[in-house]
């Protein structure tokens, strides 16, 4: 393995331009979704999204209501992926218990909880109004 010089970036993705960069970034994103699918919580949320996203087109009366309903569902999945990324990075550092590691994981979990509460509130209000 060669040592990077001052002109060569440590990450080859940084040197890519245009469509090559987009192509490779898309591949990394798809790999992230596949990794997320390996997590039970993300899989459950993705399966719920497969039901809720089409349902949003029936529940929402305007394009804005439909967008907010869909956005709240997708937001839960985004936050879950970020929480999993935090947990994975913490676990890579080491399996031993540390107060800062616990705080980071707890805050990630709290973010997921808040996104779920937001989603439930939006959907509850929309269903109440619709029904």
Buried (B, 14 or more C-beta within 10 A) or exposed (E): EEEEEEEEEEEEEEEBEEEEEEEEEEEEEEEEEEBBEEBEBBEEBBEBBEEBBEBBEEBBEEEEBBEBBBBBBBBBBEBBBBBBBBBEEBEEEEEEEEEEBEEBBEEBBEBBEEBBEBBEEBBEEBEEEEE
